[in-house]
Structure formats: C-alpha cells, structure tokens
Amino acid sequence: MDTTLEQLVRARLITAEDQALPVPATLRYDSADPFAVHVDFPPEVSLAGEPVTWTFGRGLLEQGVDGPAGSGDVHIWPCGQARTVMEFHSPLGMALLQFDTGALRRFLLRSYAVVARGGEDVGSAVDRGLQALLGNV
C-alpha cells in the first residue's frame, strides 16, 4: 500500500527588495515515488494564479539542509543554523524561498519512517514510471 505524507510549512519568499514575505507551502512525500519530494504552493502565491508544485530528489533535500546542493532548476543550501534556502528556476524566472531547517529535517525523518534511506525499490519505481509513461502499449 502506498503512503502519502504531507507537512504544512511556512516559507519566506525573498523579493528583489530583500523583503521576506510569508508563503504557505506543503511538503509532500509519496512512497509510490520514493526518490522524490514535492513542495506545493497554493494558487494565491503563483504568478499564474494556479497551484504550483516543485518536485526534486529527497537526497537533494537531505544534502541541502547540511550544505550547498543542486544543479539545474533546484538549488538548496543552509542559511545559518535555523534556515535553509531553496532556489527554484523556471522559464518565467527565479524564486528564492527560506524554510525553517528544523521543519525540513522533521519532514525528512518522517519520510524515512515511510521508506527508509536506501530502502527505495528502484525496480518497482522504474516499472511504475514506465507504466505511467507507456500505459498499456
């Protein structure tokens, strides 16, 4: 049986004027996709007025709370002892958000209770991905 874990968190959107605006977000982990974590943002905080989800590796989040990590569209790094920064890049621009490091660590620990670190089943994840991609072809 697949398990989905969700945790509400408050992020701070760092603006070009160095203001920190509070932003609600949900961290999500699904055992059906054991390598990924998702950060969901509600429609009221997106430029398009629609919900936005960023998906990246659980390992990237784990690395990013302890030191700089990431390449491409998602970068994560610690900012002092209590904050972690996530930088998201899209064709529309870049968003820089701060999260409470303790909340991210609690989320990671809860996700490891669902699927242990190193316990991800690569074979079944590939099978599910291929099934989703190809259907009944």
C-alpha positions as CSV (number, residue, x, y, z in Angstrom):
1,M,0.0,0.0,0.0
2,D,1.3,3.4,-0.9
3,T,1.6,6.1,1.8
4,T,1.5,9.8,1.2
5,L,3.0,12.1,3.8
6,E,2.2,15.9,3.9
7,Q,3.5,18.6,6.2
8,L,2.4,22.2,6.2
9,V,5.3,24.7,6.4
10,R,5.7,28.4,6.3
11,A,8.2,29.7,3.8
12,R,9.5,33.2,3.3
13,L,9.7,34.5,-0.3
14,I,12.8,36.7,-0.6
15,T,11.9,39.6,-3.0
16,A,14.3,41.6,-5.2
17,E,14.0,44.3,-2.5
18,D,15.2,41.9,0.2
19,Q,11.8,41.6,1.8
20,A,10.8,38.3,3.3
21,L,7.1,37.7,2.5
22,P,5.4,34.7,4.3
23,V,4.2,32.0,1.9
24,P,2.3,28.9,2.9
25,A,3.6,25.6,1.4
26,T,3.1,21.9,1.8
27,L,6.0,19.4,1.8
28,R,4.8,16.1,0.3
29,Y,6.3,12.6,0.1
30,D,4.7,9.6,-1.6
31,S,6.0,6.1,-1.2
32,A,4.9,5.4,-4.8
33,D,7.6,7.8,-5.9
34,P,10.2,7.1,-3.2
35,F,13.1,9.2,-4.6
36,A,11.1,12.4,-4.9
37,V,9.8,15.1,-2.6
38,H,7.3,17.8,-3.6
39,V,6.8,21.3,-2.5
40,D,3.2,22.5,-3.2
41,F,2.3,26.2,-3.2
42,P,-1.3,27.5,-3.3
43,P,-2.7,29.5,-6.3
44,E,-2.6,32.8,-4.4
45,V,1.1,32.9,-4.4
46,S,1.8,32.0,-8.0
47,L,2.1,34.5,-10.9
48,A,-0.4,32.5,-12.9
49,G,-2.9,32.2,-10.1
50,E,-2.7,28.3,-10.2
51,P,-1.2,25.8,-7.7
52,V,2.5,25.2,-8.3
53,T,4.4,22.1,-7.4
54,W,8.1,21.7,-7.5
55,T,9.5,18.1,-7.5
56,F,13.1,17.1,-6.7
57,G,15.1,14.4,-5.2
58,R,14.7,13.5,-1.5
59,G,18.5,13.1,-1.5
60,L,18.9,16.7,-2.7
61,L,16.8,18.0,0.2
62,E,18.9,15.9,2.6
63,Q,22.2,17.3,1.2
64,G,20.8,20.8,1.0
65,V,20.0,21.2,4.7
66,D,23.7,20.5,5.5
67,G,25.5,22.2,2.6
68,P,25.1,23.6,-0.8
69,A,23.4,21.1,-3.2
70,G,21.7,21.1,-6.6
71,S,22.1,21.9,-10.2
72,G,19.7,22.9,-12.9
73,D,16.3,24.1,-11.7
74,V,16.6,23.5,-7.9
75,H,19.4,24.6,-5.6
76,I,19.3,24.2,-1.8
77,W,21.7,25.4,0.9
78,P,21.7,26.2,4.6
79,C,21.5,29.9,5.7
80,G,22.8,30.0,9.2
81,Q,21.7,27.4,11.8
82,A,18.0,27.8,11.5
83,R,17.1,28.5,7.9
84,T,17.5,26.6,4.6
85,V,17.2,28.4,1.2
86,M,15.5,26.8,-1.8
87,E,16.1,28.4,-5.2
88,F,13.7,27.4,-8.0
89,H,14.3,28.3,-11.6
90,S,11.7,28.2,-14.4
91,P,11.3,29.8,-17.8
92,L,9.3,32.5,-16.1
93,G,12.0,33.5,-13.7
94,M,13.5,32.5,-10.3
95,A,12.0,32.2,-6.8
96,L,14.1,32.3,-3.7
97,L,12.5,30.9,-0.5
98,Q,13.7,30.4,3.1
99,F,12.4,27.5,5.2
100,D,12.9,26.5,8.8
101,T,15.6,23.9,8.8
102,G,14.0,22.1,11.7
103,A,10.8,21.7,9.8
104,L,12.7,20.3,6.8
105,R,14.6,17.8,9.0
106,R,11.4,16.7,10.7
107,F,9.8,16.1,7.2
108,L,12.9,14.1,6.1
109,L,12.7,12.0,9.3
110,R,9.0,11.3,8.8
111,S,9.7,10.3,5.1
112,Y,12.4,7.9,6.3
113,A,9.8,6.3,8.5
114,V,7.7,5.7,5.4
115,V,10.6,4.5,3.2
116,A,14.0,4.1,4.9
117,R,17.0,5.9,3.4
118,G,18.5,3.4,0.9
119,G,15.3,1.3,1.0
120,E,13.8,2.7,-2.2
121,D,13.0,-0.1,-4.6
122,V,14.5,1.1,-7.9
123,G,12.9,-1.8,-9.9
124,S,9.3,-1.1,-8.9
125,A,9.8,2.6,-9.2
126,V,11.1,2.1,-12.8
127,D,8.1,-0.2,-13.5
128,R,5.6,2.3,-12.2
129,G,7.3,5.1,-14.2
130,L,7.2,3.1,-17.4
131,Q,3.6,2.1,-16.8
132,A,2.7,5.7,-16.3
133,L,4.6,6.8,-19.4
134,L,3.6,4.0,-21.8
135,G,0.2,2.9,-20.4
136,N,-0.8,-0.4,-21.9
137,V,1.3,-0.1,-25.0
